[in-house]
Amino acid sequence: MINWKMTLLSLLLNTGAVTALNAQTEEKNLSGISVENMNLDVKPGTDFYQYACGGWLKAHPLTAEYAQFGTFDMLMENNNKRQQQLIEELIKSKATPGSLEDKISRLYLSAMDSTARNKAGWQPIRPYMEKITQCKNKTELMAQVAQMQRLGMPAFFYFYIGADIKNSSMNLVQLYQGGICLGEREYYLDEDEVTKNIREAYRKYMKEALTYCGYEEEADQMVTDIMRIETRLAKASYNATQQRDPEANYHKISFENLKKDYPGIDWSNYFRIIGMEGISEVNVAQPEAIHEVESVLKEESLNSLQAFMLWKLIDSSASYLDDSIRAIYFSFYGKVLSGSEQDRPRWKRALSVVESNLGEAMGRLYVERYFPQAAKERMIKLIANLQTALAERIKEQEWMSETTKTAALDKLNAFHVKVGYPDKWRDYSALEIGDTLLENIIRCSEFDVQNMIKEKLNKPVDPEEWHMTPQTVNAYYNPTTNEICFPAGILQYPFFDMDNDDAFNYGAIGVVIGHEMTHGFDDKGRQFDKNGNLTDWWAPGDGERFVKRAEVMKNYFDQIEVLPGLKANGELTLGENLADHGGLKVALLAFHNATRENPLPVKDNFTPEQRFFIAYANLWATNIREEQIRKLTKSDPHSLDKWRVNGALPHIDAWYQAFGITSKDAMFLPEDKRLKLW
């Protein structure tokens, strides 16, 4: 869903005695493995994904609502129901006007009020449309662009304030490419039949939405103008792989040089309207893209530029207007681009609005109800065990010099660990919530922009800031703060279970922890030092040896055919694949360390090592539509879930031993072809 909210374009201890994760009684020390989730008719070495997940996949066929549905989605469904219950309780309690509880209730109710929105139709955006069409020249139009971006709406490019990657303790104003609704440049440039059909469907969507909003006679010409401008911006944009290169996206200049080197935009007036004055330096992440915006502004007619901005307004507003335009929106983004057959229920969309705009406020209620302190304490212990194991893996690497090992261990020991929820909650007191959804979205978006300016412009980075809400089913590593974060939302089965044994928990959440830790040393993370600065801290020759070894994984994934004629992108997914590999190696070592004195027995006919790998595979059980496979392969730095199992495990020696995999098995990979990194 395209949202007006400003998107932050950033990524993603002691090593004392190791103790076992669990201290449960034996009767609660369960295996965590459900045989009904497996397909034991498939041999582990033929297709481990089907072997470990086949029963689950069969039992959870895709419904019309989903383009993909997996364990992450299952947990999100559970979290959604929990949050819905919390909100319904707030509504019944009739919270004090202006309180946080009242703001959550009012925002949710405004999103649920389809009657009012259907009565209003597309008219709520009319005043904003008129401000665009009334501009008499390009100077006035750019002033209106700035005003729209002050409200969080998309335009020709994005701006945000985030860490200076070469001076990570300070924030820096960042300019980032934008302006293309399809997200990835390949959708505008690739000439295969599938992509050309998507472009044609996009044109149809534009015409239908523009016609609905009163531009019936002008729609064809507007579509032509919009597509031409977006294609120009796409050609100048970096692709998803290029955007992963931190050095290639760092071009810091003084504000005076910004005005001098990019004179096609009145930057002083632009930032003044947004509310950002006193800027001294700016990072122009993709100079070519910003230069192309200058060319577009100079060479395109006023009418064409107005059509472009009207489209940005309509496209980004469609989800907050009446059901008719929402259906037009979904028919493209949901059906064509992702393969979903049916829109989400209204209550889920309403909840998404709350999470997107009052996420931490909702998270505060969530953790008070659903996240026990005991779970946080167990996670902290587990993380410490994983750090110990990763330190061991670093020390054992013969390809790394002692100097690099020492620096790597310093970085590992400097990890800032965040578990469950933030220590300091966000202040929403200045945000006003009314009864109309569109105006609430605008207020929330402007609040976010102005809060970002207030908290970050010309100020140090706040290392305690969270970049995910507590209820999020995910985790992250942030290189500029050298932090690993595990929100409360992910700390539940099948990722984490207080009643299950170490084989399960280390294979599940343990690998996730190891994954995030390894991000600090993957192809991107390794370029940042322990203080979060982009700098080469590797001894001469070590970096080259890393790249050569990592190339094995890139080449391996480049050969995986995800659909007939469509192969995975080994370069785009390299960082995540390296993190999966490191997570598996580190978590397995930590598991062995934790159970060395008290080895676990065979349970449910599976050895501890087998349960470890089955638990890992179960994390990625996912049914997915072909359209979504194509979309993710173009844009997602993560490999498809199936290949996070069948692509990762052939590089893990212990997996072969656990299941007796031999050269006769389809998934067998000769030892000299396996990644040897951690």
N, C-alpha and C positions, 0 to 999 in steps of 0.2 A: 504494500500500500504506500502510495506517495503521500507524504505528510508535510504540512507547513513547518513543523518543528525543525529548527536548525540542526542539521546533522553534524556531529563532531567527527571529522575525518581523521581519526588517529589510527591506530592499529585496527592491534591486539596484543640467622638462627644458630642456635647451638647445634652441634653435631655430637650430642652426648650418647650415652648408652642406648641401644636400640631395644625397645620393648614391644611385646605383641600388642596389636591393635585392640583385641577383644579381651574382656575380662568377664564374659558371660558365664552363666552356669552351662553345663554340658547340654542340658535339654534345650537351651536356646542357641547353642552354638551350631546353627544349621548350615547346610551346604549352600543354600541359595540357588541351587540349580533345579529348574523345573523341566523334567524330561519331555513334558507335553509341548514345550517350546521348541524342541529339537526335531530333527528328521533322521532317525537312526538307520533308515534305509540307505542313506547316502554315506559313503566312506569319508572320514575326515580329510584324507589326502586328495580326494576328488573335487570336493567343493565344501570347504569348511563353513562357509557362510550358510549354505543350506543345511549342513549337518547340525550346526549349533542353533540356527534360527528358523529352519523350515517350518516347524510347527506353529511358531508365532506368526510367521508371514501368512500361512494358510488361514489362521484363525482371525486375522485382522485385515480383511480385504479392504481396498480403498472404497470409501464412501464418496458420494458425489461432491462433498464439500472439499475434499483434499486432493492436492496435486501430489502429495507424498504424505505418508503417515508412518511414523516410527516410534521408538521408545521416547525420544525427546518430545514428540507431539503428544504421546500418551501422558507424560508428566505435565505438559502444559495444559492438557485437558483437565487433569486433576487440580492443578493450581487455579485454572479458570473457575472451576466449580467452587473452590474454597473462597476465592475472591468475590465471586458473585454472592455467595452466602453472607460474607462480611458486609458487602455494600447493601444488600437487602435489609440486614439488621440495622445499618446506619439510617436507612430511609425510614424504617419503622420507628426508630428512636427519636426522630425529629431533632437532629443535632442543633446546637446553638448557632444562629445565623453568623456567618463569617468564620466559623471554626473550620479546622482542617476536615473534620468529618462532614460538615455541611458542604464544603467545596467538592468533595468526592461525590457526595450524593447528587448535588445539582448538576455536575458535569455528566454523570452517568444518566440521569433522567433526561437531560437535554439531548443526549445521544439516542435515547430510547423513544423520544417523542417524534415518531414518524408522521403523526397526524398534522402537526404544525409545519413540519418541513414539506410535506406533500402539498399542503395548502399554499405555501410560499413559492414552491417550484424552484426555479433558478434565480428568482428575483433578488435574494440576499447578496449576490455578487454584482448586481447591476451598478451600485455606486462605485465599485472598484473598476469595473469595466469602463465606466464613463470617464474616470480619471485618466485612463490610458488613451481613450479615443479623443479626448479633448486636448491632448498635447499638440501644440501648434508646430513644434520643431523637435529635433533630436535632443537638444539641450533639456527641454522640458520633459521629454520622455525618459532620459537618463535620471533626472531628478525623481521621477515617478518610480523608476526601477529601484532606486535607493530606498524610497519610502516603502515599497513592497517588501524589500529585503529586510527592512527594519521590523516588518510584521512577520518575518520568517518565511516568506514566499520564495520559490525558486526563480532564477532569472538566467543570465548569461554565464554566470560563474557563482561559486560559493565563497563565503568568507567565514572564518571562525578564529578563535583565539585559543591556542594550545601551546604545549611545551616547545621551546626552541631545541631541536634535537642535537645542536652542538653547544648549547648552554642550557642544559635541561632543568636547571633550577628556576629559570625565568620563562614566562609566557611570551608568545610572539604572535602578532597578527599574521594570519595565513590566507592567501588567495588560492583557490582550488578550482580546477576545471569543472564545468557543468553545462547546463543548457540542453542536454539530450535526454528526453523522457524515456528512451529505451535503455538507458543506463550504460550499455557497453557499445563501443564504437563499431564492433563487428556487425551489429544488427543493421547498421547503415551502409556498410561497405562490402560485406561478404556476398558472393554471387551464387551460392548454392540455392537450390529450389526452395528448401525449407525456410531459409532466411529471407528470400525474396517474397515468399508468401506471407511471412510475418510483417514485412514492410508494407505490403498491400493491405493487410488487415489493420495495421496502424493508421494508414491513410483513411480507411473506411471508418475507423473509430473516431478520428479527428473530425471528419465531415459530419458524422452523425451527431457528435457532441456539439459542434459549432452550430449546426442547423437547429438543434434543440434550444440553444441559447440565443436564438434570434438572428443568426447570420446565414439564413437559407440561401439568399442570392449570392453572397460573397464567399460561401464555404469552399467551393472548388479552388478559387484563386488563393484563399487563405491557406488551404492545405498545401498547395504548391509552394507558397512562400515559406511556410513553417518548415516543411520537409527540406527545402533547399538550405535554410539557415542551420537547422539541426545537423544536416549532413556536413556542412562546412565546419561546424564546431567538432563533430565527431572525427573528421579527418585530422584535425589538429590535436586531438586528445591523446593521452597515453592510454594504452590498453591495460588490462588488469594486471598483467605480469610486470609491465614497466612501472606501475604504481607501487609495486612491492619493493622497489629499489630506493632506499632512503636517500642515498647520495644524489641520485638522479632527480629527486623531487625536492631538493634543497637549494634554493637560490635566494639567500637573504640579502636585501639591499636596504639602504636608508629610504625613508619616506620621500626625501627630496629626489633621490635617484628613481624612485618609482614614478614620480611625476615627470621626470625627464626622459626615462627610458620607455614609458608607456603613455605618451602624451594624448592618445586618442580618447582618454577618459579623464574627466575632471575629478580626480581622486579627492581633493580637498572638500569639494561640495558633496561628493558621494558619501564619504565617511562622516561629514558633518550632519547630514540628514539622518543617517543611521544612529548617530549619537556617539561616535567614536572620534574624539579630538585629542590631540597631544600624542599622536602616533609618531614614533621615532624610526622604527624599522618594520619591514614586512618581508615575509617569505613568499615569493611567487613560485608556487610548487611546480607548475607546468607553464613556463614562459610562452611556449608556442601557442597554447590554448588562449592565453590572455591577449597575445598579439592578434590572434584571429578574431577575437571579440572586437578589438579596435578596427580591424578591417571590415568586419560585418557592419559595425556602426557607421563607418564611413561610406561603404559601397552600397548597402541596401537602402531602399526607399523608406521613408517614414511609415508609409502604409504597411510595408512588409514587417518592419520592426514592431509596429503596433499589433499586427496579427500574431507575431511570435509571443509577445507578452500577454496578449489576451488568452492565448492557448495555455501558457504557464498558469495563469489564474484559473482557468476552467478546469484543467487537468488536475491541479493540486487541490481544488475545492470539491470535486465531484463526490467524494465520499461523505461530505458534510452537508449535502443538499438533499433534494427529494429522491424518492426511490427510482424514478425514471432515469435520471442521469447516473445514479449509482449503478443501475443495470447496464447502461451503455459502457460505463467504466469497467465493470466486471467482465463484460463480454469479451473485452480485449485482454486486460491484465490477468484476469482469472482463467478464462477459457483458452484463449489463443496462446498466451505467453507461458502459462503454467500447466494447463491441461485440466484444471478444476472444472467440474460440471455444474456446481451449485455454489452460490455465495454462502458465506458463513451466517449463522443465525444472528439476528439483530443484537441479542444480548452479548454475544462474543465481540461483535464490532464495537458495541458501547464500552465493554470492558477494555478493549484495546485502546480506545480513546483515553480512558482514565489512566491506563498504564503508560501511555505515551506522554501524557501531560502532567500527571500527578503520581509518577511512578514511585518515588521514594516515600511519598505520603502513604500510598497503598502498601508499600513494602513494610512500613513501620507497623501497620495493623497486622500484616501477614506474619511477621516473625514473632510478634507478641502471642499469637494464637498457635502457630504451627512449628516453631523452631526451638526445641529445648536446648538449654545451655549445655547439657551433656553431649549433644551431637557436636557442638562447636569444640568442646574440649577434646573429644576423640579425633576430630579432624586435625586439630593443631598437632596432636601427637603423631598422627599418621604422616602429616607433612614433614615433620622433623625426621621421621624415619626415611622418607623418600630423599630428603636432602643428604642424609648420611650415605645412602646408596649411590646417589649421583656423584657425590664426592669420591666414593670408591671407584666408580666407573671412570671418572676423569683421571685419577691417579694411575690407572692401569693402562691408559692409552699410550702405546709405543710411538705413535706417529706425532704426538704432541711433545714439544720441548718442555723442560722443567719450568722455564720462565712463563710460558703460556699456561701451564697447569696451575702455577701459583696464582696468576691473575684470574683464571677461571674459578678457582676455589674462593678467592676473595669476592668475586661477583656472586657466587652461589651463597656464600655466608651473609651477603648484604641484601638478599631477597627480602622485600617488604611483603609480609603475608597478611592477606585479608580473608576472613572467613565469616560467612553468614550475612552480616549487615554492617553498615558503617557505624563508627563510634559517634559521629556527629551527623544529625539529620538536616536535610535541606530546609530552609526557611521559605514558606510559601505565603507569608502574611501579606505581602504586597500584591498578591494575585487576586483579582476579583472574578468571580464566576457568576454568570447570569443564567437566563433561561433558554437562550437561542444557541444552538450548536455551533454554527459558523462563527458567530461573534466570540464564543468561548474559545474556539480554536485560535482565533486571531489574538485574543488576549493572552492565551497561554504561550503562543509563539513569540509575541512581543516581549512577554515577561522573560522567556528563556534568553532571548537575544540581549535584552537590557541587563539581565542578571549576569550573563557571561561577560559583558563589558564591565560591569561594576566589580565583579570578583576577579577578573583576569587581566584587563588591559593595563599594561605596564606594571604588573605585579608578579611576585614569585608564584611558582607552581605550588598548589596545595597537594602534598603527597597523600592526604587522607581522603581526597575526592574519589568517589566510586564511579566507574564508567558502565556499570550494570546495576539494575535494581535488585534488591534482595530476593524477589520472587522469580527472577530469571532462571530458566533451566539452561545454564551454560557456565563457562568459566573463561578467564582470559589471563594473558601475560601482557603487561605494558612495559615496553623497553625503556621509555624515558623516565620512569620512576622505579624501574627494576622490581616490579611488583607482580605477585601472583594472587588472583582473586577467585574465590569460590563462593558464589552466592548461596543463600539458604535453599533456593528453589531446586538446585541440582542435587542436594544432599538427601535423597530419598531413593528407594528401590526403583530401577535396578542399578543405580549408581552407588548407593550407599545404604546399608541396612544394619542397624544396631544388633539385630538378632542373628546375623549370618557370620560365618567364620572368616579368618584372614584370607583364605584362598579366594573367596568371593570378593571381599572388599578390596584387596590389593589388585585383583584382576579388573575390577570395575573402577571405583573412584581412585584407586591407587594409580592406575594407568593414566587417568585424567590429570591427576596431580603431576605425575612424571611428564606427561605431555606438555603441560604449561611450563614446568621448570625447564624442559629441554628447549622451549621456544627462546629462552635466554641465550641459547648456544646454537640455534639453527642458522640457516643461510642469511637471514635478516638480523635476528637477535644478536648474533655473535659480533655484529658491527658496533654494538653499544657496550660501553664499559659499565662498571659497577655503579657509577653515579648517573647512568642513563644518557651519557653523551655519545654521539656518533663519532667514533674515533677508532683507529686501528691499534688495538692493544695486543695483537698477536705477534709473536716473535717471527723474524724473517723465515719464510718457507712454510710455516705452519698453516697459514691461510690458504696457500696453494694446495697443500696436502688435503686440507678439509674440502676444498672445492672439487678436487679430483675424486675423492671418496664419495662425496654427495652426488656426483654425476651419475654414479651407479643407480641411485634411486630415481633420478630424473629420467634417465634412459629407459629404465624398467617400466615406469608409468606411461611414458610416451608410446609404448607398444600395446597398452591395454585398449581393446576396442569396447567402448561402453555401449555403442549401438552400431549396427551395420554401417560401415563407412565413417564412423565418428570415433576418434581416439581421445583418450584422456590427455590433459595438458600437464606433462611432468614438470615443466618449469613453473607454471602458475601454482601448482600444488606442492612444490618441493618443501617449503617450510613446514606445512602441516604434516606431510608424510614423514619428514625427519623427526618431527615432534612425536608422532605416533610410534615411530621406531624407538626413539629414546625413551618414551613413556613405558613401552613394553619391557625394554631391557632393565630400566631402573626399578620399576615396580616389582618385577620378578626377583631381582636381587634383594630388594627391601623385604619382600615376602619371605624369602629364604632366611634372611637375617633374623626376622621377627619370630620365626618358628623353629630356629635351629635347635634350641634346647628342648622344645616340646613339639616335635613334628606332628602334623595333622594326619589322621587316618584316612583310609579310603571311605568315601561317603557316597551313597546312591550309585555305587559301582564305578565311581570316577576317582582317580588319584587327585591329590591336591593340585598338582601342576595342570592336570586336565581341567579341573574346575576353574583354575585361574584363566585359562585361555577361553573357555566357554563363556565365563562371565564377561570377559572383554568383548567377545563377538556379539553377545546379547545386547550390548549397548547400541549396536548399529543396525539392529533389525528394522528394516524400513521397506515398505512397498512404495513404488514411485512410478509416475506416468512418464511416457516417452518425452512429452513436451518439457517436463521439469528436468529430465536428464539433460536435454539439450541446453536449456537455460543455465543450469548450474555448471555444466562443462565450459560454457563461455565465460562465466563470471565468478565462480566460487573458488577461493584458494584451498578449500577442503576437497579432498577426493570424495566421490560418491560413497555412500555408506557401505555398500557391498565391497568396495575395493579397499576400504579402511580395514577390512578383515582379510579378504583373499589377496590383496596386494601387499599387505604389511607382514602377515605371518610367514610367508616363504623366506623372509630375511631373518627370522628368529631361530637360531639353532635349537633352543630348548623346546620349541614347538614340535620339531621333528622327533625329538626324543620322547616327548610326552605322549605322542600318538603313534609312534612307530612308523613315521612317514619314510618311504624309501623312493628310490629312483623310478620305481614302477608306478608311482602315484602321479596324477596329472598336475598337482600343484608343486611337485618337487622342483627345487631350483638348485643346481650344482653349487657347492659351497663357495667356489671361486667367483660365482656370479652374485653372491649375496652382499648386501651392504655391510661394511665393517667400519663402523664409526664410533658408537658408544658401547 
